[in-house]
Structures are given as structure tokens and as C-alpha cells.
């Protein structure tokens, strides 16, 4: 199908050099976020590596999560009972410019989401402990396995360009999740049985 060019296309053509430069800059910003996000999230995990296993998928799938060591390979399923993370870590989502999947933090159960697992005990995940501060209970929403979520506020372009402020924007929700799990770990293990993990 032939596209009929209109005034908007004319504007692009008249400013072609600038448009090309902006496209190159956009690619650089996207690359910066992926590399920077991966680096600072890995550094954060290094401070907690004795208690959590990390899963860094920022560059490929735009998420980073921490899997609590006591909950790994729950009941020999190959899945973690609970994982804590941030998702949708893209430029558009952090700036909140017309994207339907906002940058957010979550508590998620890969074990519950595993279709091979038939364990009704996970129905209690939503009620055993309260959600992290300012998180909402979003049980099985938008997909099976989600327990708690928090849509994070957008970052300004100026703060995005400030390494310290961008780092803070990414790390604060992870720190809140780690603190929440540390506070509630014993209650969760007691509710599900501390022996659930296959060592």
C-alpha cells in the first residue's frame, strides 16, 4: 500500500537531519538506561547476595528481580515461591509518556504461576502478610502469580540525566521490597513450611 504523504511528512523531510540526530540520541538514551540499570541493580544485589539470588533481565526483557534464597526451588518445582522486582524499565515507561505498561515494582510468585504446580496453598499468599508500604494487593492481576504491585511515579527528563537521581529511582523500590521480605520472612516460612525449599 502506498502511503500518501501529508504536511507532517513534509515537516519531517524539511528537518531530516535533526530528525535523524534525534533518532540516534533516542537509541543512545535507551542503551544508557539498559546498561546503567543493569549495573546499579547488580551492585545493589551484591550487598544482599547472601540472602537473594538475582535475575537481571533489564537489557532483554526490561525487568530485574531478587529471589529469596529460602524460597528457591519450592517443593522441588524448579520455581521460586516469591520473587521481588521491578519491571517495564524502559525510557517511555520511566517518563510515563503514553505507555500502557507503567514502570512498577512487584511481589510475584513464579511457583503459583507455574501451570504444572497444583498447590492450593498459594491462595493464601495474599493474606499471610500485609503488602509492602504503598503497594496494592493485585492477586493474579494482570497475570496469575502477581501478589502485590506498585506503579512507580514518572521521572523527569532532568532527573533521568542525573545518575544519582536515576539510581535512586530504580533502587528505592527494590530496597523497600528487601526490607519488607526481611520483616516478614519468618511469617511466610512458618505459613508455608520452612522445609518447602529443596536444598
Buried (B, 14 or more C-beta within 10 A) or exposed (E): EEEEEEEEEEEEEEEEEEEEEEEEEEEEBEEBBBEBBBEBBBEBBEEBEEBBBBBBBBBEEBBBBBBBBBBBBBBEBBBBBBBBBBBBBBBBBBBBEEBEEBBBBBBBBBBBBBEEBEBEBBEEBBEEBEBBEEBEBBBBEEEBBBBBBBBBEBBEEEBBEEEEEBBBBBBEBBEBBBEBBEEBBEEBBEBBEEEBBEE
